[in-house]
């Protein structure tokens, strides 16, 4: 009689197949969150980069206000049915109405600043500066959330600031007053991220809905009082509709990705956005970062990824999740 666990049992075909099956099941279970979320986070980056390139194209000849309004209206059209499907008739109910409205207002401010700067600043460099949002979130975590930043977080923030100094230097393509708008966009995005963490009781689809609601209603109310084009061609209408469609899809993919995997696992992949932004900037606008600007962008990205690695290693909460204007 063979005892269970003997060498012959361990080498039997049935046990070997079971062992392999267990290892395969374990491996699938281990990589399951990233396997499901990674395509979504990559798609979100593509959608947002295409959104930014479309906005840069439109703001050259159109009023900034109209471009931002079209972006939020389109997002509203896309995300409202999704929120309704997930949450039913009460998808709009929130326990933190004031916080939802304030948070979404910061997102609108970030969008206005970013799109406004795109008229004057290359796409890749502008995108890199907005990636300073997590660094600003570190500095603002204490007054907003009451969190004391760690030494690693301050190191990351300082490194990110060094990267922006390389970008916004005399003689560079980003050395323009519009760069101030990009910094303001990053700060507003940081506040948007931090306030998102103060909504733990609201469902993700409710938060997604309010992200579009404030911009759509606020800008629609103000629309009659600002300069608008007297006529819109079919060509222009197509890009305005595309703008909102991309915004809605981008936010849906981003939210879905972070529902399927931890933020600390996905955050490094959000920096792939820089690749698409650089490609669009070169192909469409004939703008390519010079060597020093590329170094500054690399420093900003490295500081962000380094921070994410440190947070994952020591299981600390991130200063702010991914967010987009």
Secondary structure by P-SEA (a helix, b strand, c coil): ccccccccccccaaaaaaaaaaaaaaaaaaaaaaaacaaaaaaaaaaaaaaaaaaaaaaccccaaaaaaaaaaaaaacaaaaaaaaccccccccccaaaaaaaaaaaaaaaaaaaaacccccaaaaaaaacaaaaaaaaaccccccccccaaaaaaaaaaaaaaaaaacccccccccaaaaaaaaaaaaaaaaaaaaacccccaaaaaaaaaaaaaaaaaaacccccccccccaaaaaaaaaaaaaaaaaaaaaaaaaaccccccccccccaaaaaaaaaaaacccccccaaaaaaaaaaaaaaaaaaaaaaaaccccccccccc
